[in-house]
Amino acid sequence: MPPARLDRMKPTALLAQMTNGNRHGPTGAHVWAQRQINVNCRGAREPTGSIGEPSWYFRPSVTWRRLGPILAVLALVLTGCGGGQRQDASEPNGNFPVAVTTASFPGSQRLSEHAHLVLAIRNTGSKAIPNIAVTICNVTCAYPAPAGEGTSAQAFSQNLQMPGLAHPSRPVWVVDRPPGPCNYGCQPNSPGGEGGPGGAVTAYSNTWALGQLAPGQTARFDWAVTAVAPGRHVVAWEVAAGLNGKAKAVTAGGSLPHGTFTVNISSAPAETYVNNNGQIVTTPANNP
């Protein structure tokens, strides 16, 4: 009986991996036979290449013809992100005379006491102010300001000098009601509770704006706040006629309208109780 002969087209064992660092495997009929065994053993097909292509070769699944429409859409998106007119294109360039008719904030307060910071600005010029705005700063609104001052701290806040804080700004006053329309989030019965920046807040740091101000008209900025940190604090403010720096508010003397409030907050909260007539009575604290 002649000896048994194995079919060279169907090897009985997987081809050995080459050990000389060459990643190219065998080609030709051996590759085709090897793929047949892999299909039978694993139940899944390997990437289909033509005879003569190495077993590790993958034909590209995405062609330039398919990428064409995708690249065109991406080009349009990138053009839209960087195109369009400048943000300050509609803001007029010039000085707009104003008068600060009211600037008040109690200089002596207590923890948990409610107070109001009020600024009233009148347009004393002959042209409408594009967008009357006020910025609230810590200590000073001058730029550049020292670390922890200016708008580096949030409005009505101060920066803590402690390492490892995700954000160093901590409130000195909690804003109960900001200037302008409330809109969403600052009504006592709103889903998020009382508080929030209000409808006059802008994307600029610590800045609120009440829109166009006609000649002779007055804009009133009123922040209702509650003191939560004792000590001596300085709150600075600055008036602007627009948000982009081209429209500048000036006083009668040509200077920038700005100012500061120095406030001492007592560590003892006010003593409050309800009397027999149902009235809320607040008395001075016993200790400073």
Stockholm file with secondary structure:
# STOCKHOLM 1.0

chainA/1-288         MPPARLDRMKPTALLAQMTNGNRHGPTGAHVWAQRQINVNCRGAREPTGSIGEPSWYFRPSVTWRRLGPILAVLALVLTGCGGGQRQDASEPNGNFPVAVTTASFPGSQRLSEHAHLVLAIRNTGSKAIPNIAVTICNVTCAYPAPAGEGTSAQAFSQNLQMPGLAHPSRPVWVVDRPPGPCNYGCQPNSPGGEGGPGGAVTAYSNTWALGQLAPGQTARFDWAVTAVAPGRHVVAWEVAAGLNGKAKAVTAGGSLPHGTFTVNISSAPAETYVNNNGQIVTTPANNP
#=GR chainA/1-288 SS CCCCCCCTTSCSSCCCCCSSSCCCCCCTHHHHHHHHHHHHHHSSCCCCCCTTSCTTCCCCSSCHHHHHHHHHHHHHHHHHHHCSCCTTTTSCCEEEEEEEEEEECCSEEETTCEEEEEEEEEECSSSCBSCCEEEEEESCCCSSCCTTSBTSSCTTEEECCCTTCSCCEEESEEEEECSSCCCSSCSTTSTTCSCCCCTTBCSSTTEEECCCBCTTCEEEEEEEEEECSCEEEEEEEEEESCSSSSEEEECTTSCCCEEEEEEEEESSCCEEEECTTSCEEEECCSCC
#=GC SS_cons         CCCCCCCTTSCSSCCCCCSSSCCCCCCTHHHHHHHHHHHHHHSSCCCCCCTTSCTTCCCCSSCHHHHHHHHHHHHHHHHHHHCSCCTTTTSCCEEEEEEEEEEECCSEEETTCEEEEEEEEEECSSSCBSCCEEEEEESCCCSSCCTTSBTSSCTTEEECCCTTCSCCEEESEEEEECSSCCCSSCSTTSTTCSCCCCTTBCSSTTEEECCCBCTTCEEEEEEEEEECSCEEEEEEEEEESCSSSSEEEECTTSCCCEEEEEEEEESSCCEEEECTTSCEEEECCSCC
//
